[in-house]
């Protein structure tokens, strides 16, 4: 197929009254044996699990290995104390981690550990969440005598109220989630689950909700609200119906206690829910309830956030200007491949030095910007030595991977027909 359409895929995340569990999915609320360390399945990995906690005598931003529980420091903040548990947010696109510390709002680059801003900030916030679709940081805090949903300016710490809830009290620390696509902020308050429109402040729903929740996280890939709750005498991963407050169990973890409030993260692309429990880091598949990993884990982390990989699916054209992409795997020549410019992607932003093609990941031997498809814009043409690509007889497609100059990943595929094969 010559001209693939280009799209952007972002491998992009409780006071309540009555808790009623739907009877659905009882078969996956099975017993968990802590003595069994082997993961039940291994999904593809994508992105980085990050956290902030007291490590080696200082509050520290760390990378967390979800398979081993190992911590890799990114930035340490010695002699700074006072971190509200579960209050943090992450902007995946710009790699900014937001968290309060020592009466300031720290904004830290997750790649370098650089502090981008640290304005004064009140400690009265119970949650922070970043809305990727609008680029706004939201939070719920006790402001001017009332629990209030507010927009937070991460450069100055200034607050812009969205909706105030006077005379309503009881907000669990760190238990909140945000659906950036529909602009819905979910948080428990006064034994109800509030669903608030971040644009207008309108309350879209406020069903009764149990107080035993330790986390809420929204899985954007499926449009599902998940949480961890102590219900029926066990900590349980559940699906939350934000309209009714009804809970559907996904995985029960009986006889395991010690869940830090608000410390959880969710990878929507691989459907992995991360949360500490009983001095271990649990990694649970939100679709099946399978425990994928449960390494030993320190309980000193105050927050967890998952930084998903951003991948641009780009259109490529193998052997431009030909309609049958014939490739002789034993050929001694080169294969031209065009990365196409479209309304969604500018091929000039692709870094040729990062690009690899074919099963063996061949590097280009030549590249140039020219109009490969005759539509008047500049495409990136690259040439790869045929034998270096690893294309084999019988292959029907070949893929290209790489990154933009801004560090965003790209991927594209096109059909091939192998020839000269005995």
N, C-alpha and C positions, 0 to 999 in steps of 0.2 A: 504494500500500500504506500503510495508516494507521499501524499501530504497529510500527515497525521495532525489532527486537531490538537492544539496545545491547551493544557489546563494546568492549574496550580493545585497541587495536593499538599496540604499542611498536615504532616504526621504529628497532629498540632496537640484539663482537669479538662444542746438542743431542747430547749424546753418545749415539750409537747404534751398533749393531754392523754388521749387514749390510744393505746397501741393495739391495732388489730392486724394480725398476719393473714394475708391471703393464703389459701390452701395450696396455691399453685406451687410447682417445683419442689414437692416434698422429698423427691428421690435424691436431690443433690444436697440436702441438709444432713449429710451422712457424718459419721464419726470421723474425727481426725486423729491420727496416731502421731504424736510428736516424735516418737522414736524412729519414725521412717523419714530419713533425710533426703531420699531420692525425689526429685521433682516428678510430677505426674505427666508433664508434657513440657516442651520447650518451644515457645513461639519465637518468631524472628525478633531480634533486638533492634530498637531504633530510639536514639536519644539518650539523655543523661538524667539520672536521678540526683538531685541536689538537696542539701539541707543546711540548716544553721543550728549549731548546738555548742554546748560547753565541752570542748575537746582539748586535752593537754593543758588545762588551766586557763583557757581563754575561749570566749565565744568565737566561733570559727565557721566560715562558709566552707562546706565540703562537698565533694563528689562522693556519692554512695554507690558501691557495687552491690546491686540487688541479689546477686548470686552468692557472694561470699560475705557480705556485710562490711567489707573493708572500706575505710574512709580515706579520701585523698584531699588534703587541705587546699583550698583556693585562696583564702584570705583570712587572717587571724586579726581579732580585735582585742588585744590585751588591755586589761584595766577598764574595760567597759562592761557594765552589768545592767540587768533589767530588760529581759527579753520576754514579751508576752507570748505565751505558748500558743502555737497554731496560727499566729497572725503574720502572714506573709503572702506575697504574690509574685508572679513571674511573667515578664513579657518575653515570649520566646523569640519574636522577630528581632528584637534589639538586644537580647541577652541580658536583660536587666532584672535583678533580684531585689525586691522591695521588702524590707523588714524593719520594725522598730527596735531600737537598742539605745539605752542610756538617754531616754527622752529625745531621741532624734530619729528621723526616718532615713535609714541608709538605703542607697541605691547603688548596687554593686554590679560590675560587669562580670558575668559568670565565666568568661573566657580568660580574663587577665587578673581578676580580683581588684581592679581599680575601683575606687570609690568615686562614683559619678556625681553624687549629691548626698548631703546629710543635713537637711534642714531641721529646725526644731519641730517636734511632733508630740501631741498629747498621748499619754499612755492608756487612755480610756477606750481605745479601739478594741473590738472583739473579733474583727475579721478584716481582711484585705483580699481583693480579687481584681485581676486585670482583664478588661474587656478588649480583646484583640481587634474586634471589628471597628471600634471607635478610638482605640488608643487611649482609653481612660482608665485610671485607677480608682476603684470604688472600695468603700468600706463602711462598716456599721460601727458607730461609736456613741458614747454618751456625751452629747454636745448640748450646751445650754439647758441642762436639766431634763433632757429626753433622749432616748435611743433614736438615732438618726442615721439614715442612709445618706452618704455624702460622697462627692467626687473629691479626690485628694490630688493636689498638685505636687508631684514628686520633686519638683525643683525648689519649691518654697515651703511646702507643708501646708499651704492654705487649703481650707475646706469650703466646698460649695454644697449646701444642703440640697438633697433631692426629695426626701420625704422624712418627716418627723413622726415619732410614735409616742406622744405624751402619755404618761400614766401606765405605760406598759413596760414591765421589767422582766428580767430573767433571760439573758442572752448567753448561751454557753460559749466559752472561749474557743475561737478557731473553727466553729462548726458553721460553714457557709459554702455556697457554690454559685457559679455564674454560668449562664448559657449565653455566650457572646452573640450567637446567631439571632436569637429571639429577644435578646436584651432582658432576660429574666434573672433576678438575683433571688436566691433561695437562702433563707436563714430562719432559725427558730427564735421565737420571742413570745413570752407569756403563754407558754404551753401550746403554741400554734406554729405551723410552718408558714411563714410569710413568703409569698412570691410577688416580687415588686418589679415593675417596669423601670429599668434604669434611665429611660429617656424622659418619662413623664412623672414617675413617682407613684403611678396608679398601683393599687393592690389588686393583683390578678387573682389571687386565691389566698386563703388563710385557714386551712383545715386543722383540726386537732392533731397533735403530734407528741410522741413520747419524749420524756426528758433524758432518756438513757443513751442518746447518740453521742459518739465520740468524734465522728467525722461525717462530712458530706462532700461529694465530688461529682461533677457532671461530665459524662462521657459524650463528647460532641459527635463522635463518629456514629453513635447509635441513638443520640437524643435521649439518653437515659440518666436519671439521677440515682446515684448509689450512695450508700452510707454503711458505717459500722455501728451496730447498736447492741446493747445488752438486752436480749429478749428471750423469754422462755429459759432463763437461767444460763444462757450462753452468749458470748460475743459472736455476732452473726453479721456477715455481709448481706445486705438486702438491697433490693430495688425499691425506690420510694416513688409513689404516685403523688406528684405535687398538687394535683387537683383534690385528692381525697385524703392524703396522708397514709393510705394503705401501704403495707409493706409486703414484699414478696421475697422469701429467703433465697439466697444464692449459695451460701456456705455457712454452716454452723461450726464453731470452734469450742466445743464444751470443755470445761475444766481448765481453761486457759484464761488468765486474768492479767490485768496491768496494761491498759491501753492509754497512752498519753493523749489527752484531749486535743483534737485539731491537728494532730500530726499524721498526715496521710497524703498520698498523691495518686494520680491516675494517668495511665498512658492509654489514650483512646485508640491509638493506631493498633496496638497489640493487645488491648483489652486487659491490661495488667493493673491491679489495684495493690498499692504498696502501703503497709501500715505496721507499726511495731505492736507486738503483743507477746507477753510472757518472756520478755528479754530476747525476742527473736524478731527479725524483719520478715513479715509474711508478704508473699507475692501471690495473689490469687487471680485466676482467670475469671473475669466478670461474666463470661458467657456460660461456663460450665461449673464454676466453683472449684475447679482443680487448684490445688496448692502447687505452684510452680517452683517455689523456693521458700526456705524458712531459715536462713543462716542466723547465727548468734548476732545480737545487735545491742549496742549501748542505748540506754533509754534517755540519754542526756540531750537528744536533739529536740529543739523547740519547734521545728517546722520541716516539712518535706515539700518539694516541688519537682515536677517532671518537665524537663526541657526537651520537647520533641524535635526531631529533625524536620527541616523544611525542604521539600523536594519539588522542583519544577519539572513536570512531565513535558518535555519539549518534542517538537516535530523534527525528525531527521529524514534525510533522503540519501540512501545508499546509491552510489553511481548516478548522480543527477543527470537528467536529460535522457535516461534510459528507462524503459518500462518493464524490463525483465532484469532484475538485479543478479545477473549470472556471476558466480564466483567460483574460480578454480582453486580449491584449497592448497594445491601444490604450485600455484602460479608464483612467478618470481617478481611480479610487478607490484603495484600499489592499488589500494581501493580508495577512491574518493568518497567522502561522506560529508553532507551538508547539514549543519545545524540551522534550522530555518527561523527567520524572523517572522513573527506574527503580531497580531494586536495584543497578545498576552505576554510575549517574550521577545526581547531584543537580543539577537544572537551575538552582537558585539560585546555584551556583558559577560559572555562565557570566557573563562580563562583557559586558553589552549593548552597550557602547561599542566593542567589538572585532568585533561580528558583522556579517557581510555576507551578502546573499542574492541568488541569481540570477546569470546570466552576467555582469552588469555590476557585481556586488558592491554592491547598494544597502544603505545604512545604514538602520536602523530609525527611524521618526519617532515611535514610541511603544512603550513596553514596560511589562509588569507581571507580577507573580507571581500566578497563579491556577490552579485545577484545570481543565485543558483537556480531560482525557479521563475525568473522573468517577471516578478511582480513589482519591481521597482525599488525594493529595499535590500539592504546589505545582509547577506547570510554569511555564516562562518563555514568555509570549506577547509576540510582537513584530509590529509592523505596518510594511509596506514599501509605498512608492508603486509602483503597478503598472508605470508606464512606466520607473521608475528601475531596475527589476530586470533589464531586458534580455531578458526572456522573449520568444521569437519564435514566430510561428505554426509549428506542427508540432513544437514541443518536447514531450517526453513526461515529463520530470523536471526538477526544480530542486534545487539544493544550497545549503546554508548552511554558512558557515565562521566561525570566531571563536576565542576563547581563554577560559580560565577566569581568575578573579582570581589564581590561582597561576601563570599564564603557560603552562598546557598547552593545546595546540591541540585544537579540536573540529571535527567535520565530520559532516554528516547530509544525506540526500536523501529526497525523496518524489516520487510521481508527480503529473503535471499533465495536463490536457486543455485544449488551447487552443481558444477559441471566437471567433466574430466575425471569422473570417479569410476573405477572399474567395478 
